[in-house]
Amino acid sequence: MHLTHWLSPAFPTGAFAYSHGLEQVIALGAVSDAASLEHWLSDVLHHGAGWQDAVLLALALAPDADLDALDDMAQALQPCAERWQESSEQGAAFARTVAQITASPQPARTLPIAVAQAARPLSPDPAQVIALYLQGFVTNLVTIAIRHVPLGQGEGHAVLARLLPPIAALAGRAARAGMADLGTACPGADIAAMEHECKEVRLFRT
């Protein structure tokens, strides 16, 4: 239940303010309905930041993990300033709130490393942590698409429901992954995030 609480999109990390480049993709018309949203989210999950964060989270949950080194790696892997901001600011907000709840120090780190740091004392199943993390990530983006495409609530949550089994499978794979499995191949999402940095008028921070 602690994990469900911490990894809910309602947890005060400010996630609602970050679109992970989705605002730009919608503006370009590449995401315009439920089908194109599902395709974009699936790619980000399997080939982009979803997989990358999942592997980082798995590595950081290991008992002998060097969290400082993994946090440095997580920062270095961000493809642009806005994505670095997204992970760093949400991670700092997550750590700050968990510290207030648990009365234990939680240094500010990128989001996947901050989550792992908080979860380690619970001795959790890594696949479960990763699945809940990815579900929260995708739920936030679906909520953004419902408001901004716009999609109906039913259409949006049907997309989310269809992505839950792939999320569970991806979490299982990531839980067994190692450092050699880190990497992304989702240039469309990365370029959208870079283009978003140049927008003069925006609704979301990223």
GROMACS elastic network, one bead per residue, 0.5 to 0.9 nm:
[ bonds ]
;  ai    aj funct       b0    kb
    1     5     6  0.61236   500
    1     6     6  0.85967   500
    2     5     6  0.51119   500
    2     6     6  0.61483   500
    2     7     6  0.85227   500
    2   119     6  0.86785   500
    2   122     6  0.88217   500
    3     6     6  0.50944   500
    3     7     6  0.58504   500
    3     8     6  0.82445   500
    3   119     6  0.74119   500
    3   124     6  0.89798   500
    3   128     6  0.89380   500
    3   129     6  0.70395   500
    3   132     6  0.75473   500
    3   133     6  0.88081   500
    4     7     6  0.53595   500
    4     8     6  0.59204   500
    4   129     6  0.89483   500
    4   132     6  0.69878   500
    5     8     6  0.55307   500
    5     9     6  0.89896   500
    5    10     6  0.83444   500
    5    11     6  0.69215   500
    6     9     6  0.84590   500
    6    10     6  0.85739   500
    6    11     6  0.58771   500
    6    12     6  0.88381   500
    6    94     6  0.79461   500
    6    98     6  0.77941   500
    6   115     6  0.83304   500
    7    10     6  0.81482   500
    7    11     6  0.66948   500
    7   115     6  0.83857   500
    7   129     6  0.85826   500
    7   132     6  0.62473   500
    7   133     6  0.57085   500
    7   134     6  0.88119   500
    7   135     6  0.83091   500
    7   136     6  0.58843   500
    7   137     6  0.85894   500
    8    11     6  0.54672   500
    8   132     6  0.80238   500
    8   133     6  0.82212   500
    8   135     6  0.84147   500
    8   136     6  0.55450   500
    8   137     6  0.88331   500
    8   139     6  0.87813   500
    9    12     6  0.79381   500
    9    13     6  0.81614   500
    9    14     6  0.87423   500
    9    15     6  0.67825   500
    9    16     6  0.77761   500
    9   135     6  0.89144   500
    9   136     6  0.53336   500
    9   137     6  0.73781   500
    9   139     6  0.69640   500
    9   140     6  0.59660   500
   10    13     6  0.81398   500
   10    14     6  0.86227   500
   10    15     6  0.82879   500
   10    16     6  0.86580   500
   10   136     6  0.89675   500
   11    14     6  0.79772   500
   11    15     6  0.83947   500
   11    94     6  0.78304   500
   11    97     6  0.85873   500
   12    15     6  0.75757   500
   12    90     6  0.86621   500
   12    93     6  0.69474   500
   12    94     6  0.69643   500
   12    97     6  0.72996   500
   13    16     6  0.83373   500
   13    89     6  0.77993   500
   13    91     6  0.73050   500
   13    92     6  0.79433   500
   13    94     6  0.53038   500
   13    95     6  0.88972   500
   13    97     6  0.82077   500
   14    17     6  0.57998   500
   14    18     6  0.76024   500
   14    89     6  0.83946   500
   14    90     6  0.65104   500
   14    93     6  0.75435   500
   15    18     6  0.55089   500
   15    19     6  0.81651   500
   15    86     6  0.83731   500
   15    90     6  0.67299   500
   15   137     6  0.83941   500
   15   140     6  0.68979   500
   16    19     6  0.75083   500
   16   140     6  0.64612   500
   16   141     6  0.82893   500
   16   143     6  0.83321   500
   16   144     6  0.74516   500
   16   204     6  0.81795   500
   17   203     6  0.79601   500
   17   204     6  0.51473   500
   17   205     6  0.58515   500
   17   206     6  0.77002   500
   18    21     6  0.81214   500
   18    22     6  0.88506   500
   18    86     6  0.65710   500
   18   140     6  0.87201   500
   18   141     6  0.85255   500
   18   144     6  0.89190   500
   18   204     6  0.54130   500
   18   205     6  0.52377   500
   19    22     6  0.51059   500
   19    23     6  0.59718   500
   19    24     6  0.87239   500
   19    86     6  0.89376   500
   19   140     6  0.81833   500
   19   141     6  0.63496   500
   19   144     6  0.69622   500
   19   193     6  0.89987   500
   19   203     6  0.89984   500
   19   204     6  0.60340   500
   19   205     6  0.71931   500
   19   206     6  0.53485   500
   20    23     6  0.77559   500
   20    82     6  0.83688   500
   20    83     6  0.69815   500
   20    86     6  0.76206   500
   20   141     6  0.78693   500
   20   189     6  0.79628   500
   20   190     6  0.88458   500
   20   192     6  0.86135   500
   20   193     6  0.65794   500
   20   204     6  0.88960   500
   20   205     6  0.86579   500
   20   206     6  0.54200   500
   21    24     6  0.54996   500
   21    25     6  0.65248   500
   21    26     6  0.88647   500
   21    82     6  0.88193   500
   21    83     6  0.85262   500
   21   189     6  0.64133   500
   21   190     6  0.75577   500
   21   191     6  0.83535   500
   21   192     6  0.52830   500
   21   194     6  0.79900   500
   21   195     6  0.83241   500
   21   196     6  0.64825   500
   21   204     6  0.88918   500
   21   206     6  0.56575   500
   22    26     6  0.60834   500
   22    27     6  0.84804   500
   22    31     6  0.80874   500
   22    40     6  0.88871   500
   22   141     6  0.75951   500
   22   144     6  0.82196   500
   22   145     6  0.79171   500
   22   189     6  0.79185   500
   22   192     6  0.75380   500
   22   193     6  0.79322   500
   22   206     6  0.81329   500
   23    26     6  0.52526   500
   23    27     6  0.62002   500
   23    28     6  0.87643   500
   23   144     6  0.83778   500
   23   145     6  0.84214   500
   23   148     6  0.77044   500
   23   149     6  0.88874   500
   23   192     6  0.85394   500
   23   193     6  0.88713   500
   23   196     6  0.77192   500
   23   202     6  0.80568   500
   23   203     6  0.77210   500
   23   204     6  0.71162   500
   23   206     6  0.77593   500
   24    28     6  0.62155   500
   24    29     6  0.86717   500
   24    30     6  0.89562   500
   24   192     6  0.57675   500
   24   193     6  0.72678   500
   24   195     6  0.72373   500
   24   196     6  0.57555   500
   24   199     6  0.86757   500
   24   206     6  0.88225   500
   25    28     6  0.51530   500
   25    29     6  0.63387   500
   25    30     6  0.54473   500
   25    31     6  0.59291   500
   25    32     6  0.88472   500
   25   188     6  0.88624   500
   25   189     6  0.79591   500
   25   192     6  0.62322   500
   25   193     6  0.88058   500
   26    29     6  0.50417   500
   26    30     6  0.59459   500
   26    32     6  0.63038   500
   26   145     6  0.82813   500
   26   148     6  0.77787   500
   26   149     6  0.64665   500
   27    30     6  0.77756   500
   27    31     6  0.81664   500
   27    32     6  0.88991   500
   27   149     6  0.87329   500
   28    31     6  0.77580   500
   29    32     6  0.56697   500
   30    36     6  0.70615   500
   30    37     6  0.85451   500
   30    40     6  0.86614   500
   31    34     6  0.80551   500
   31    35     6  0.82793   500
   31    36     6  0.50300   500
   31    37     6  0.53726   500
   31    38     6  0.88872   500
   31    39     6  0.87540   500
   31    40     6  0.74018   500
   31   145     6  0.87084   500
   31   149     6  0.75245   500
   32    35     6  0.82510   500
   32    36     6  0.63391   500
   32    37     6  0.71393   500
   32   145     6  0.89589   500
   32   149     6  0.59391   500
   32   150     6  0.80100   500
   32   151     6  0.86245   500
   33    36     6  0.55918   500
   33    37     6  0.61818   500
   33    38     6  0.86923   500
   33   145     6  0.88515   500
   33   149     6  0.70516   500
   33   150     6  0.79521   500
   33   151     6  0.67971   500
   33   155     6  0.87209   500
   34    37     6  0.50799   500
   34    38     6  0.60993   500
   34    39     6  0.86370   500
   34   145     6  0.88348   500
   34   151     6  0.70726   500
   34   155     6  0.62296   500
   34   156     6  0.65357   500
   34   158     6  0.84731   500
   34   159     6  0.65961   500
   35    38     6  0.51935   500
   35    39     6  0.62741   500
   35    40     6  0.87195   500
   35   159     6  0.79129   500
   36    39     6  0.50492   500
   36    40     6  0.61492   500
   36    41     6  0.85747   500
   37    40     6  0.51548   500
   37    41     6  0.60708   500
   37    42     6  0.84419   500
   37   142     6  0.80932   500
   37   145     6  0.76859   500
   37   156     6  0.86798   500
   37   159     6  0.77830   500
   38    41     6  0.51927   500
   38    42     6  0.59678   500
   38    43     6  0.85671   500
   38   159     6  0.58430   500
   38   160     6  0.80091   500
   38   162     6  0.84521   500
   38   163     6  0.77610   500
   39    42     6  0.51878   500
   39    43     6  0.62837   500
   39    44     6  0.87588   500
   40    43     6  0.52527   500
   40    44     6  0.63026   500
   40    45     6  0.86537   500
   40   189     6  0.82525   500
   41    44     6  0.50871   500
   41    45     6  0.60662   500
   41    46     6  0.86184   500
   41   138     6  0.72262   500
   41   141     6  0.82179   500
   41   142     6  0.86772   500
   41   163     6  0.85045   500
   42    45     6  0.50845   500
   42    46     6  0.61215   500
   42    47     6  0.81993   500
   42   163     6  0.73450   500
   42   166     6  0.84012   500
   43    46     6  0.52996   500
   43    47     6  0.54685   500
   43    48     6  0.66515   500
   43    50     6  0.87650   500
   43   186     6  0.69571   500
   43   189     6  0.87842   500
   44    47     6  0.54873   500
   44    49     6  0.60051   500
   44    50     6  0.58393   500
   44    51     6  0.77876   500
   44   184     6  0.89879   500
   44   185     6  0.89818   500
   44   186     6  0.65873   500
   44   189     6  0.71812   500
   45    48     6  0.58230   500
   45    49     6  0.65192   500
   45    51     6  0.56916   500
   45    52     6  0.86533   500
   45   134     6  0.78607   500
   45   138     6  0.83045   500
   45   166     6  0.89558   500
   45   167     6  0.77721   500
   45   170     6  0.82686   500
   46    49     6  0.81507   500
   46    50     6  0.62998   500
   46    51     6  0.54130   500
   46    52     6  0.87295   500
   46   166     6  0.88634   500
   46   167     6  0.87928   500
   46   170     6  0.73207   500
   46   184     6  0.85926   500
   46   186     6  0.89020   500
   47    50     6  0.72145   500
   47    51     6  0.61048   500
   47    52     6  0.79624   500
   47   183     6  0.81053   500
   47   184     6  0.52843   500
   47   185     6  0.52737   500
   47   186     6  0.55566   500
   48    51     6  0.58792   500
   48    52     6  0.64068   500
   48    53     6  0.87289   500
   48   183     6  0.79514   500
   48   185     6  0.60546   500
   48   186     6  0.50091   500
   48   187     6  0.82485   500
   48   189     6  0.77048   500
   48   190     6  0.83894   500
   49    53     6  0.57357   500
   49    54     6  0.81591   500
   49    78     6  0.87093   500
   49   183     6  0.88614   500
   49   184     6  0.70327   500
   49   186     6  0.83267   500
   50    53     6  0.54320   500
   50    54     6  0.60730   500
   50    55     6  0.87546   500
   50   134     6  0.66147   500
   50   137     6  0.81024   500
   50   138     6  0.88411   500
   51    55     6  0.62303   500
   51    56     6  0.86147   500
   51   134     6  0.89609   500
   51   170     6  0.75929   500
   51   171     6  0.85320   500
   51   174     6  0.72396   500
   51   182     6  0.79834   500
   51   183     6  0.79865   500
   51   184     6  0.74511   500
   52    55     6  0.53748   500
   52    56     6  0.62567   500
   52    57     6  0.85794   500
   52    74     6  0.86316   500
   52    77     6  0.86634   500
   52   174     6  0.88779   500
   52   181     6  0.85668   500
   52   182     6  0.58891   500
   52   183     6  0.61178   500
   52   184     6  0.65584   500
   53    56     6  0.50177   500
   53    57     6  0.59437   500
   53    58     6  0.85226   500
   53    74     6  0.80349   500
   53   111     6  0.83817   500
   53   112     6  0.58023   500
   53   113     6  0.86529   500
   53   130     6  0.85940   500
   53   133     6  0.89665   500
   53   134     6  0.85979   500
   53   182     6  0.88753   500
   54    57     6  0.51037   500
   54    58     6  0.62292   500
   54    59     6  0.87151   500
   54   112     6  0.75379   500
   54   130     6  0.57522   500
   54   131     6  0.83866   500
   54   133     6  0.80230   500
   54   134     6  0.75581   500
   54   170     6  0.83263   500
   54   171     6  0.68538   500
   54   174     6  0.57868   500
   54   175     6  0.76885   500
   55    58     6  0.50215   500
   55    59     6  0.61653   500
   55    60     6  0.85341   500
   55   130     6  0.85683   500
   55   171     6  0.87472   500
   55   173     6  0.88477   500
   55   174     6  0.51504   500
   55   175     6  0.69610   500
   55   176     6  0.85033   500
   55   177     6  0.61871   500
   55   178     6  0.71423   500
   55   179     6  0.77101   500
   55   181     6  0.73591   500
   55   182     6  0.64520   500
   56    59     6  0.51347   500
   56    60     6  0.60743   500
   56    61     6  0.86035   500
   56    70     6  0.71596   500
   56    71     6  0.86953   500
   56    73     6  0.86962   500
   56    74     6  0.72122   500
   56   112     6  0.64740   500
   56   113     6  0.70229   500
   56   116     6  0.88666   500
   56   174     6  0.87415   500
   56   178     6  0.87885   500
   56   179     6  0.81211   500
   56   182     6  0.76509   500
   57    60     6  0.51012   500
   57    61     6  0.61771   500
   57    62     6  0.89657   500
   57   111     6  0.89888   500
   57   112     6  0.51541   500
   57   113     6  0.60487   500
   57   114     6  0.88596   500
   57   115     6  0.74824   500
   57   116     6  0.58091   500
   57   126     6  0.80815   500
   57   129     6  0.83052   500
   57   130     6  0.68542   500
   57   174     6  0.85847   500
   57   175     6  0.83642   500
   58    61     6  0.52243   500
   58    62     6  0.68032   500
   58   112     6  0.89557   500
   58   116     6  0.78543   500
   58   126     6  0.60920   500
   58   127     6  0.79111   500
   58   129     6  0.86195   500
   58   130     6  0.73258   500
   58   174     6  0.65782   500
   58   175     6  0.52365   500
   58   176     6  0.76654   500
   58   177     6  0.73213   500
   58   178     6  0.81936   500
   59    62     6  0.55618   500
   59    65     6  0.66219   500
   59    66     6  0.89537   500
   59    67     6  0.89551   500
   59    70     6  0.79257   500
   59   113     6  0.89743   500
   59   116     6  0.87443   500
   59   175     6  0.81147   500
   59   177     6  0.78272   500
   59   178     6  0.68039   500
   59   179     6  0.73966   500
   60    63     6  0.80306   500
   60    64     6  0.84922   500
   60    65     6  0.53832   500
   60    66     6  0.72707   500
   60    67     6  0.61277   500
   60    70     6  0.69051   500
   60    71     6  0.88810   500
   60   112     6  0.81246   500
   60   113     6  0.61302   500
   60   115     6  0.89334   500
   60   116     6  0.56688   500
   60   117     6  0.72741   500
   60   120     6  0.85993   500
   61    64     6  0.84629   500
   61    65     6  0.68747   500
   61   113     6  0.84774   500
   61   116     6  0.53124   500
   61   117     6  0.72891   500
   61   119     6  0.76800   500
   61   120     6  0.59647   500
   61   123     6  0.86673   500
   61   124     6  0.86099   500
   61   126     6  0.68293   500
   62    65     6  0.52437   500
   62    66     6  0.89736   500
   62   116     6  0.89510   500
   62   120     6  0.82267   500
   62   126     6  0.87079   500
   63   120     6  0.78686   500
   65    68     6  0.88703   500
   65    69     6  0.86374   500
   65    70     6  0.79371   500
   66    69     6  0.54850   500
   66    70     6  0.62599   500
   66    71     6  0.86497   500
   67    70     6  0.50069   500
   67    71     6  0.59357   500
   67    72     6  0.85088   500
   67   109     6  0.89341   500
   67   113     6  0.68317   500
   67   114     6  0.88963   500
   67   116     6  0.88172   500
   67   117     6  0.76788   500
   68    71     6  0.51279   500
   68    72     6  0.62712   500
   68    73     6  0.86782   500
   68   109     6  0.85038   500
   68   113     6  0.88431   500
   69    72     6  0.50942   500
   69    73     6  0.62532   500
   69    74     6  0.86676   500
   70    74     6  0.60639   500
   70    75     6  0.86082   500
   70   113     6  0.71990   500
   71    75     6  0.62172   500
   71    76     6  0.85658   500
   71   109     6  0.62908   500
   71   110     6  0.62226   500
   71   112     6  0.85617   500
   71   113     6  0.61078   500
   71   114     6  0.86107   500
   72    75     6  0.52259   500
   72    76     6  0.61917   500
   72    77     6  0.87103   500
   72   109     6  0.89859   500
   72   110     6  0.87764   500
   73    76     6  0.50480   500
   73    77     6  0.61627   500
   73    78     6  0.89654   500
   74    77     6  0.52925   500
   74    78     6  0.68285   500
   74    84     6  0.88156   500
   74    87     6  0.87489   500
   74   110     6  0.67684   500
   74   111     6  0.89707   500
   74   112     6  0.82102   500
   74   113     6  0.79570   500
   75    78     6  0.56201   500
   75    84     6  0.63417   500
   75    87     6  0.81814   500
   75    88     6  0.78935   500
   75   110     6  0.69620   500
   76    79     6  0.80857   500
   76    84     6  0.85024   500
   77    80     6  0.89790   500
   77    84     6  0.85692   500
   77   183     6  0.82704   500
   78    81     6  0.75726   500
   78    82     6  0.86559   500
   78    83     6  0.58695   500
   78    84     6  0.53506   500
   78    87     6  0.84963   500
   79    82     6  0.85281   500
   79    83     6  0.66562   500
   79    84     6  0.75462   500
   79   190     6  0.63942   500
   79   191     6  0.87521   500
   79   193     6  0.85257   500
   79   194     6  0.81927   500
   80    83     6  0.55311   500
   80    84     6  0.63441   500
   80    85     6  0.87272   500
   80   190     6  0.75764   500
   80   191     6  0.88307   500
   80   193     6  0.72374   500
   80   194     6  0.61181   500
   80   197     6  0.87555   500
   81    84     6  0.50971   500
   81    85     6  0.61208   500
   81    86     6  0.86216   500
   81   193     6  0.87826   500
   81   194     6  0.78292   500
   81   197     6  0.78974   500
   82    86     6  0.60472   500
   82    87     6  0.87234   500
   82   193     6  0.67970   500
   82   194     6  0.73764   500
   82   196     6  0.82374   500
   82   197     6  0.65934   500
   82   205     6  0.75710   500
   82   206     6  0.55779   500
   83    87     6  0.63052   500
   83    88     6  0.84290   500
   83   190     6  0.85301   500
   83   193     6  0.70548   500
   83   194     6  0.86098   500
   83   206     6  0.69538   500
   84    87     6  0.54360   500
   84    88     6  0.59355   500
   84    89     6  0.83128   500
   84   110     6  0.82675   500
   85    88     6  0.51533   500
   85    89     6  0.56805   500
   85    90     6  0.81122   500
   85   205     6  0.87625   500
   85   206     6  0.81937   500
   86    89     6  0.56008   500
   86    90     6  0.60640   500
   86    91     6  0.83201   500
   86   110     6  0.86418   500
   86   111     6  0.85605   500
   86   205     6  0.79482   500
   86   206     6  0.68695   500
   87    90     6  0.54259   500
   87    91     6  0.58644   500
   87    92     6  0.85125   500
   87   109     6  0.84065   500
   87   110     6  0.50747   500
   87   111     6  0.51899   500
   87   112     6  0.79680   500
   88    91     6  0.50920   500
   88    92     6  0.60893   500
   88    93     6  0.86284   500
   88   108     6  0.78402   500
   88   109     6  0.62561   500
   88   111     6  0.63323   500
   89    92     6  0.51274   500
   89    93     6  0.61979   500
   89    94     6  0.85194   500
   89   108     6  0.86009   500
   89   109     6  0.85257   500
   89   110     6  0.74740   500
   89   111     6  0.79519   500
   90    93     6  0.51050   500
   90    94     6  0.59963   500
   90    95     6  0.85455   500
   90   109     6  0.88617   500
   90   110     6  0.73157   500
   90   111     6  0.58912   500
   91    94     6  0.50210   500
   91    95     6  0.60924   500
   91    96     6  0.84983   500
   91   108     6  0.63068   500
   91   109     6  0.54041   500
   91   112     6  0.73097   500
   91   113     6  0.77609   500
   91   114     6  0.56469   500
   91   115     6  0.76335   500
   92    95     6  0.51753   500
   92    96     6  0.60787   500
   92    97     6  0.86787   500
   92   106     6  0.88406   500
   92   107     6  0.76420   500
   92   109     6  0.58691   500
   92   110     6  0.70153   500
   92   111     6  0.73672   500
   92   114     6  0.76294   500
   93    96     6  0.50999   500
   93    97     6  0.62394   500
   93    98     6  0.86156   500
   93   108     6  0.77593   500
   93   111     6  0.88532   500
   94    97     6  0.53774   500
   94    98     6  0.61680   500
   94    99     6  0.85319   500
   94   106     6  0.89436   500
   94   108     6  0.81949   500
   94   111     6  0.73149   500
   94   114     6  0.70572   500
   94   115     6  0.75392   500
   95    98     6  0.51917   500
   95    99     6  0.60028   500
   95   100     6  0.86342   500
   95   105     6  0.83867   500
   95   106     6  0.51801   500
   95   107     6  0.64541   500
   95   108     6  0.57635   500
   95   109     6  0.75281   500
   95   111     6  0.84777   500
   95   114     6  0.59968   500
   95   115     6  0.77055   500
   95   117     6  0.87331   500
   95   118     6  0.75690   500
   96    99     6  0.51943   500
   96   100     6  0.64137   500
   96   101     6  0.88557   500
   96   105     6  0.85629   500
   96   106     6  0.66875   500
   96   107     6  0.78873   500
   96   108     6  0.73047   500
   97   100     6  0.50867   500
   97   101     6  0.62885   500
   97   102     6  0.86649   500
   97   106     6  0.89289   500
   98   101     6  0.50004   500
   98   102     6  0.59386   500
   98   103     6  0.79302   500
   98   104     6  0.79991   500
   98   105     6  0.86862   500
   98   106     6  0.72062   500
   98   118     6  0.71831   500
   99   102     6  0.52769   500
   99   103     6  0.52305   500
   99   104     6  0.51960   500
   99   105     6  0.55716   500
   99   106     6  0.54995   500
   99   107     6  0.87426   500
   99   118     6  0.86304   500
  100   103     6  0.54191   500
  100   104     6  0.76020   500
  100   105     6  0.86809   500
  101   104     6  0.81856   500
  102   105     6  0.84338   500
  106   109     6  0.85850   500
  106   114     6  0.75872   500
  106   117     6  0.75345   500
  106   118     6  0.72032   500
  107   114     6  0.76945   500
  107   117     6  0.88812   500
  108   111     6  0.87235   500
  108   114     6  0.68807   500
  109   112     6  0.81557   500
  109   113     6  0.61183   500
  109   114     6  0.52276   500
  109   115     6  0.89129   500
  110   113     6  0.56255   500
  110   114     6  0.59915   500
  110   115     6  0.86454   500
  111   114     6  0.50585   500
  111   115     6  0.60974   500
  111   116     6  0.86163   500
  112   115     6  0.51747   500
  112   116     6  0.62478   500
  112   117     6  0.86527   500
  112   133     6  0.82790   500
  113   116     6  0.50547   500
  113   117     6  0.60735   500
  113   118     6  0.86506   500
  114   117     6  0.50965   500
  114   118     6  0.63056   500
  114   119     6  0.86107   500
  115   118     6  0.52726   500
  115   119     6  0.60742   500
  115   120     6  0.85974   500
  115   129     6  0.86824   500
  115   133     6  0.84285   500
  116   119     6  0.50360   500
  116   120     6  0.59115   500
  116   129     6  0.83237   500
  117   120     6  0.55881   500
  117   121     6  0.80369   500
  118   121     6  0.69481   500
  118   122     6  0.82279   500
  119   122     6  0.54900   500
  119   123     6  0.71412   500
  119   124     6  0.69301   500
  119   129     6  0.79987   500
  120   123     6  0.54101   500
  120   124     6  0.69015   500
  121   124     6  0.80983   500
  123   126     6  0.86344   500
  124   127     6  0.85583   500
  124   128     6  0.73757   500
  124   129     6  0.70157   500
  125   128     6  0.53630   500
  125   129     6  0.65702   500
  125   130     6  0.88686   500
  125   175     6  0.87373   500
  126   129     6  0.51532   500
  126   130     6  0.61520   500
  126   131     6  0.85464   500
  126   171     6  0.81627   500
  126   172     6  0.83294   500
  126   174     6  0.87451   500
  126   175     6  0.56969   500
  126   176     6  0.89425   500
  127   130     6  0.51434   500
  127   131     6  0.60313   500
  127   132     6  0.86129   500
  127   168     6  0.78319   500
  127   170     6  0.87395   500
  127   171     6  0.50650   500
  127   172     6  0.51651   500
  127   173     6  0.81271   500
  127   174     6  0.73936   500
  127   175     6  0.52491   500
  127   176     6  0.86194   500
  128   131     6  0.51320   500
  128   132     6  0.62084   500
  128   133     6  0.84979   500
  128   168     6  0.82315   500
  128   171     6  0.73430   500
  128   172     6  0.82746   500
  128   175     6  0.89299   500
  129   132     6  0.53065   500
  129   133     6  0.60767   500
  129   134     6  0.86625   500
  129   171     6  0.82974   500
  130   134     6  0.61173   500
  130   135     6  0.84630   500
  130   167     6  0.87683   500
  130   168     6  0.84913   500
  130   170     6  0.86821   500
  130   171     6  0.53709   500
  130   172     6  0.82462   500
  130   174     6  0.78188   500
  130   175     6  0.75355   500
  131   134     6  0.52292   500
  131   135     6  0.60287   500
  131   136     6  0.85995   500
  131   164     6  0.86657   500
  131   167     6  0.60664   500
  131   168     6  0.55924   500
  131   169     6  0.85473   500
  131   170     6  0.78366   500
  131   171     6  0.51723   500
  131   172     6  0.81158   500
  132   135     6  0.50004   500
  132   136     6  0.61539   500
  132   137     6  0.85784   500
  132   167     6  0.88670   500
  132   168     6  0.88390   500
  132   171     6  0.88912   500
  133   136     6  0.52891   500
  133   137     6  0.62784   500
  133   138     6  0.88186   500
  134   138     6  0.61273   500
  134   139     6  0.83602   500
  134   167     6  0.67667   500
  134   168     6  0.89168   500
  134   171     6  0.80857   500
  135   138     6  0.52775   500
  135   139     6  0.58960   500
  135   140     6  0.85659   500
  135   160     6  0.84138   500
  135   163     6  0.86670   500
  135   164     6  0.72299   500
  135   167     6  0.70903   500
  135   168     6  0.89675   500
  136   139     6  0.50593   500
  136   140     6  0.62297   500
  136   141     6  0.87962   500
  137   140     6  0.54866   500
  137   141     6  0.66748   500
  137   142     6  0.89409   500
  138   141     6  0.51005   500
  138   142     6  0.61084   500
  138   143     6  0.85523   500
  138   160     6  0.72793   500
  138   163     6  0.85846   500
  139   142     6  0.50824   500
  139   143     6  0.61547   500
  139   144     6  0.86617   500
  139   157     6  0.84298   500
  139   160     6  0.67392   500
  140   143     6  0.51417   500
  140   144     6  0.63656   500
  140   145     6  0.88138   500
  141   145     6  0.62489   500
  141   146     6  0.86506   500
  142   145     6  0.50111   500
  142   146     6  0.61435   500
  142   147     6  0.87371   500
  142   156     6  0.59895   500
  142   157     6  0.73041   500
  142   159     6  0.77958   500
  142   160     6  0.69290   500
  143   146     6  0.50986   500
  143   147     6  0.65124   500
  143   148     6  0.86202   500
  143   153     6  0.85311   500
  143   156     6  0.73650   500
  143   157     6  0.84679   500
  144   147     6  0.53163   500
  144   148     6  0.58935   500
  144   149     6  0.81160   500
  144   150     6  0.86417   500
  145   149     6  0.52058   500
  145   150     6  0.60876   500
  145   151     6  0.64655   500
  145   156     6  0.73631   500
  146   149     6  0.61848   500
  146   152     6  0.60855   500
  146   153     6  0.63245   500
  146   155     6  0.81950   500
  146   156     6  0.58392   500
  146   157     6  0.87490   500
  147   150     6  0.50383   500
  147   151     6  0.67376   500
  147   152     6  0.84572   500
  147   153     6  0.89822   500
  148   151     6  0.76001   500
  151   154     6  0.81463   500
  151   155     6  0.62245   500
  151   156     6  0.60219   500
  152   155     6  0.52054   500
  152   156     6  0.61505   500
  152   157     6  0.85899   500
  153   156     6  0.52111   500
  153   157     6  0.61027   500
  153   158     6  0.84040   500
  154   157     6  0.53296   500
  154   158     6  0.59523   500
  154   159     6  0.86697   500
  155   158     6  0.51193   500
  155   159     6  0.64511   500
  155   160     6  0.88961   500
  156   159     6  0.52714   500
  156   160     6  0.65721   500
  156   161     6  0.88479   500
  157   161     6  0.60524   500
  157   162     6  0.85725   500
  158   162     6  0.62386   500
  158   163     6  0.86752   500
  159   162     6  0.52621   500
  159   163     6  0.63886   500
  160   163     6  0.51402   500
  160   164     6  0.64788   500
  161   164     6  0.54087   500
  161   165     6  0.80380   500
  162   165     6  0.68195   500
  162   166     6  0.79199   500
  163   166     6  0.54569   500
  163   167     6  0.61340   500
  163   168     6  0.88045   500
  164   167     6  0.50064   500
  164   168     6  0.62836   500
  164   169     6  0.87688   500
  165   168     6  0.51470   500
  165   169     6  0.63466   500
  165   170     6  0.86300   500
  166   169     6  0.50530   500
  166   170     6  0.59852   500
  166   171     6  0.84651   500
  167   170     6  0.50564   500
  167   171     6  0.60416   500
  167   172     6  0.86204   500
  168   171     6  0.51350   500
  168   172     6  0.63617   500
  168   173     6  0.88831   500
  169   172     6  0.51685   500
  169   173     6  0.64641   500
  169   174     6  0.87344   500
  170   173     6  0.51483   500
  170   174     6  0.61032   500
  170   175     6  0.85737   500
  171   174     6  0.50699   500
  171   175     6  0.60575   500
  171   176     6  0.88642   500
  172   175     6  0.52838   500
  172   176     6  0.69180   500
  173   176     6  0.55092   500
  173   177     6  0.64683   500
  174   178     6  0.81980   500
  174   181     6  0.85667   500
  175   178     6  0.85796   500
  177   180     6  0.78700   500
  177   181     6  0.59741   500
  177   182     6  0.82806   500
  178   181     6  0.54752   500
  178   182     6  0.73806   500
  179   182     6  0.55994   500
  180   183     6  0.82324   500
  184   187     6  0.83811   500
  185   188     6  0.89304   500
  186   189     6  0.57917   500
  186   190     6  0.65549   500
  186   191     6  0.89112   500
  187   191     6  0.59066   500
  187   192     6  0.83872   500
  188   191     6  0.52274   500
  188   192     6  0.61467   500
  188   193     6  0.86716   500
  189   192     6  0.50813   500
  189   193     6  0.62888   500
  189   194     6  0.87502   500
  190   193     6  0.51358   500
  190   194     6  0.63474   500
  190   195     6  0.87332   500
  191   195     6  0.60946   500
  191   196     6  0.84758   500
  192   195     6  0.50628   500
  192   196     6  0.60690   500
  192   197     6  0.88134   500
  193   196     6  0.50616   500
  193   197     6  0.66485   500
  193   206     6  0.65963   500
  194   197     6  0.53771   500
  194   198     6  0.73988   500
  195   198     6  0.55317   500
  195   199     6  0.70205   500
  196   199     6  0.52701   500
  196   200     6  0.88448   500
  196   202     6  0.81439   500
  196   205     6  0.87200   500
  196   206     6  0.65855   500
  197   200     6  0.84603   500
  197   205     6  0.86186   500
  197   206     6  0.72394   500
  199   202     6  0.63811   500
  202   205     6  0.73309   500
  202   206     6  0.86760   500
  203   206     6  0.88132   500
